[in-house]
Amino acid sequence: MQPEFFQLEDGHSGLLLPIRKKMRRSRSGEDEAQQLKAASGTDAKVLAGAISSFAREGRRMVITAIGAAAINQVVKAVAIARKNIEEEAIDLTCKPEFTEVNEGVTALRMLLLVEQI
């Protein structure tokens, strides 16, 4: 499924993201996944280098980030890493989810799966 852009009646453009509910899979393979953490001060290029390195080894990764700035750094790092490894016929699939890390504190966990293309 791909997102679709469309024009709204007021002249603005909209984005339609079709979603469907699926059965929740078990977290198989996450125990062996490389655990990474990101903060607002994390250098996206350095994190992208680590992601690229683990992807070349075929390892799964779980990146945890708390806060909008940290999540922004993770998203930029994933985009940079995908660009770094595309010539090697490797791609990443991201599976984001929310998780509670402390009482009342929610973090974004992004499971990165490595794919040969």
C-alpha positions in Angstrom: 0.0 0.0 0.0 1.3 3.4 -0.9 0.2 6.8 0.5 -1.9 9.0 -1.8 -2.0 12.8 -2.1 -5.2 14.6 -2.9 -6.7 18.1 -3.0 -9.0 19.2 -0.2 -12.0 21.4 -0.9 -10.3 24.4 0.8 -7.4 24.2 -1.7 -5.0 22.4 0.7 -3.5 19.1 -0.2 -4.0 16.0 1.9 -2.3 12.7 2.4 -4.2 9.4 2.6 -2.4 6.6 4.5 -4.4 3.4 4.2 -4.0 1.2 7.3 -5.4 -2.2 8.2 -5.4 -4.0 11.5 -3.4 -7.2 11.6 -2.9 -9.8 14.2 -0.1 -8.8 16.5 3.0 -10.9 15.9 5.3 -12.1 18.6 8.5 -10.2 19.0 10.5 -12.9 17.5 14.2 -12.1 16.9 14.2 -8.9 19.1 16.2 -10.7 21.8 19.1 -11.0 19.4 18.6 -7.5 18.0 21.3 -4.8 18.5 19.9 -2.3 21.1 20.6 1.4 20.3 19.5 4.5 22.0 19.1 8.0 20.6 18.8 11.4 22.2 18.2 14.9 20.9 21.9 15.5 20.8 22.7 12.3 18.9 24.6 13.0 15.6 22.4 11.5 12.9 25.4 10.7 10.7 27.1 8.8 13.5 23.9 6.8 14.2 23.5 6.2 10.5 27.0 4.7 10.4 26.2 2.3 13.2 22.9 1.3 11.5 24.7 0.8 8.2 27.4 -1.3 9.8 24.9 -3.6 11.6 22.8 -3.8 8.4 25.8 -5.0 6.4 26.2 -7.8 9.0 22.5 -8.7 8.6 21.7 -7.8 12.2 18.3 -6.6 13.4 18.3 -3.4 15.4 16.0 -1.8 17.9 16.4 2.0 18.4 14.8 3.7 21.4 14.1 7.4 21.5 12.3 9.7 23.9 11.0 13.0 22.7 10.4 14.7 19.3 14.0 15.8 18.8 15.4 12.4 19.5 12.9 10.7 17.2 13.8 13.3 14.5 17.5 12.2 14.8 16.5 8.5 14.4 14.4 9.2 11.3 17.2 11.2 9.7 19.7 8.5 10.6 17.6 5.7 9.1 17.2 7.8 5.9 21.0 8.3 5.7 21.7 4.7 6.4 19.4 3.5 3.7 21.2 5.8 1.2 24.6 4.4 2.5 23.7 0.8 1.9 21.5 0.9 -1.2 24.4 0.2 -3.6 25.0 -3.0 -1.7 21.5 -4.2 -2.5 20.5 -3.9 1.2 17.4 -2.1 2.5 15.8 -1.5 5.9 12.3 -2.0 7.0 11.1 0.1 10.0 8.5 -1.1 12.4 7.8 1.7 15.0 5.9 1.3 18.2 5.3 3.1 21.4 6.5 1.6 24.7 6.5 2.8 28.3 10.0 3.1 29.7 9.2 4.6 33.1 6.0 5.4 34.8 4.3 7.9 32.5 7.2 8.2 30.1 6.6 6.9 26.6 9.4 6.2 24.1 9.4 5.2 20.4 11.0 1.9 19.7 11.9 1.3 16.1 12.6 -2.2 15.0 14.9 -2.2 11.9 14.9 -5.3 9.8 17.5 -5.9 7.1 16.4 -7.0 3.6 18.4 -8.0 0.6 16.9 -6.4 -2.5 
